[in-house]
Amino acid sequence: MIGGIIVGLHLRWDGVWQRPHHLLSRFARRLPVVIIEEPFPAARDEDEVRTYENVRVIRPLRTRGYGAPYVDDRALGTARRLLGSREAAVWLYTPMMLEIADAFGGPLVYDCMDDLAAFDFAPQGIRERERVLLERADLVFAGGRSLYLARAHYGEKVKLYPSGVEYERFSVAPFLRPHPIVAELTGPVYGYIGVIDERIDYDILAALADAAEEPNIVMIGPTVKADPGRFPQRPNAHFTGIVPYATLPSFLAGIDVALMPFAANRSTRSISPTKTLEYFAARVPVATTPVADVLAEYGELVDVGESPAAFAAACARARFASRERLDRAQRAARARSWDAIAAAMWREVFSARAR
């Protein structure tokens, strides 16, 4: 009987709220969840254990910093003490923590939310490690259509489970007072919510900032692996840095067009942006570059532009999206709740365990 979950996570639990946070926080209502993060540079070797409601997070502090092994015996020992004698399912978000599966005997689940090997500064050997993980895993979840199609040949254990949305949280956006950062802006406000990294097309941002309607461009989220020198240096281009997840609906309350200005590069070939449904739930019209997963599922609900000029035109069109389209988009979001997705995924885990 599964009595807990041990997780290998490449993200920081106290960072941007993403797919792992939504799923694992819901699983933690049922049974203990212990997360091992990647090592963090420190003056001495120790494991920092943080508790977030029912989730326990191990942050390995290591003098070797980012050069330390992704998982070591110290972190595994800390996890065993937190889980006790329970049989634990192993739930991995990165192939670089495959050692967790060697240390714990429960079913092995790979929740593939991104093609991490395609990202800038990907760890050496990650592609080969993913092949091993895909072979060994009892169950593989793919967070988007493109990720699924690239891994479906590993058999019926590969399941397509796109990300969802906290509909009740985001659907109140039209009734909220806009966040002060966006409330102070005059003219059209075009906003992006999420991590700002190599996936963003910075030429598109510059073109938007220079558009005839003089919109304000608001990029809401942390900068990761991106040179701020590439950001458009314009008085109408604003970068907020990371903000609390709970404040996102108030930002969307003051945005006229929600942006998905993704570049066409190897890091974006398989993305399935969670923010799509958050924008839909908040009834904010969406302008996007031609992201394959978005067009496959929601092509009729977004305005699309590939080049900087075409994207600026898509934003201008999106500002006048019909009420009927916004209604359809909001209904699409309502149908994909994180609660239902988490419950269905957990049933898959127990079914795999039984087999």
Order of alpha helices (4+ residues) and beta strands (2+ residues): beta-alpha-beta-beta-beta-beta-alpha-beta-alpha-beta-alpha-beta-alpha-beta-alpha-alpha-beta-alpha-beta-beta-alpha-beta-alpha-beta-alpha-beta-alpha-alpha-alpha
